[in-house]
Structures are given as C-alpha cells and as structure tokens.
Amino acid sequence: MNDVTKWLGSFVWYDQMSNDLPGSERFYAEAVGWTLTPNTMNDQRYTVLTAGAAGVAGLMPIPDHARGVPPMWMGYVAVDDVAATCDKVKAAGGAIHRGPTDIQNVGTFAIAADPDGAGFLLFRGTGGDAPAYEPTSPGHVGWRELNAGDGEKAFAFYANLFGWTKTGSMPMGPSNVYQMFATRSGQEGAVFSKDAETPHPFWRFYVNVEAIDAASARVTKAGGRIVNGPHEVPGGRWIVHALDPQNAAFALVAPTR
C-alpha cells in the first residue's frame, strides 16, 4: 500500500466536462495519445483516459445540475475530510457549488470555487493506493497554473487550505508575479493574476507530450486550436496553450520543440 497521506492537498485527478463525449474521446485520443477506457465501476457515463497502464484523467458529460456551464477542465484535490474542507472553503471566502457527494466504488467529492470564482473539486477516494503521478512522462499532467483574479490573495487562499509552499517566483510586469508552488507530494504549479483579456479566473493544466510541434499539429488536425505558443520556458521546456473543439482550455508541455 502506498502512502496516500502525502497526497493530501495535491491534484489527484482531472476531468473534462463535455457537451459531446464521443467528440472529446476522438479529440484527446488523437491530440494527446491517451487510451480510452470505458467506465466499469458504476452506471455513470464516463471515459477514463490512460497513459500507459495508468489512469490520469476522465471525460464526462456536463451533469444536469451544471447545465449552462461551458465545457472545461477541472482538477480534483485530495483531502482527508470533504465536508470539513467545504466548511474551510466557505470560511475563507470561497464557494461550494455542490456539497459532498458519494460516487459508488470511487469516493466522495464536492465542487468548489476560490474567492475569485476559479473552480476545483475536493476529493477523498475509497481506495488506499496513491495516484499514478509521473511529472515528466507523456500523458501525465506536468504542471498546473491558476489564472487568478488576484494572484497574491489566491495563493494565500490555497496555501491556507492545502498547505502549499512557495518555491520561487518570476516578475510578470510591474504589479504581477508568477508565484510557483509545491505540494507535500512534490507536485508543482504556479499562481498569477490573469490579464485583462482572460474573461474569468480558471485553472489550466499542462499535459506532457514528447515534442511540442508534433503535438500542436495533432491538436490542429483533430479540430482544436493553438492560441498561444510555442514558447520556450525556464528549464528548457516548450509549451503551447490550446482549446479543444468545445473551447475547453488546456495546455501541452514538452522537453523538445
């Protein structure tokens, strides 16, 4: 049994909520190279995305209680008590859009938002194994980035809630900082204030690919769009920001162009 306590406060799963589940399946299988595995744990329509033998994310229809919400990617953060963490979210100025809900054979989740409205999920699984996490392996999420309403305040919210720690920072103009962080499991990401052109705060997740130009071509061929990049970032990696055919934002990161 793996030590799951170190994963508390870390992202352990990711979902794309879709208006077109078959379309999402086709797109991400081609663009990222994920293998599709139909859900067999309960009767919910759901497709697990696997990299090698490891499940890393899922595709699901937008649920009835969220009608009108656009397709998007959401991340699940592991907690030891979903209900208690919901109370902490609300006390810190965030919101709970759906309270603790059980999924048979999977665990308990809640849908939350930070004080600026960026959405995320709280999750406690029924199993005892730690999630598969390969920070640089193709198909795994290698970076997480919050486009916040106010980066400094947003970081304080998540740090107080999940115990994230600052690991470094880079200036992004006269009044903005790209604040990098780590969780207790060693996951990494960053928080910064969004620009005026970004309509609302949101989390962007970077999926590892082997080469950025080839992956970008697959995104375009499959019906998506590259909206920023490619750019080389500190550490010698290359990134692009993209939209899938339903305009859900995601990103790719690779060691080579």
HELIX and SHEET records of a PDB file:
HELIX    1   1 THR A    5  TRP A    7  5                                   3    
HELIX    2   2 LEU A   21  ALA A   31  1                                  11    
HELIX    3   3 ASP A   64  ALA A   66  5                                   3    
HELIX    4   4 VAL A   82  ALA A   91  1                                  10    
HELIX    5   5 GLY A  151  PHE A  162  1                                  12    
HELIX    6   6 ILE A  212  LYS A  221  1                                  10    
SHEET    1   A 8 THR A  35  PRO A  38  0                                        
SHEET    2   A 8 THR A  47  ALA A  51 -1                                        
SHEET    3   A 8 ALA A  54  PRO A  61 -1                                        
SHEET    4   A 8 PHE A  11  SER A  18  1                                        
SHEET    5   A 8 MET A  72  ALA A  78 -1                                        
SHEET    6   A 8 GLY A 119  GLY A 125  1                                        
SHEET    7   A 8 GLY A 107  ALA A 113 -1                                        
SHEET    8   A 8 ALA A  95  ILE A 103 -1                                        
SHEET    1   B 8 THR A 165  PRO A 171  0                                        
SHEET    2   B 8 VAL A 177  ALA A 182 -1                                        
SHEET    3   B 8 GLU A 188  SER A 193 -1                                        
SHEET    4   B 8 VAL A 141  ALA A 148  1                                        
SHEET    5   B 8 PHE A 202  ASN A 208 -1                                        
SHEET    6   B 8 ALA A 249  ALA A 254  1                                        
SHEET    7   B 8 ARG A 237  LEU A 243 -1                                        
SHEET    8   B 8 ARG A 225  VAL A 233 -1                                        
END                                                                             
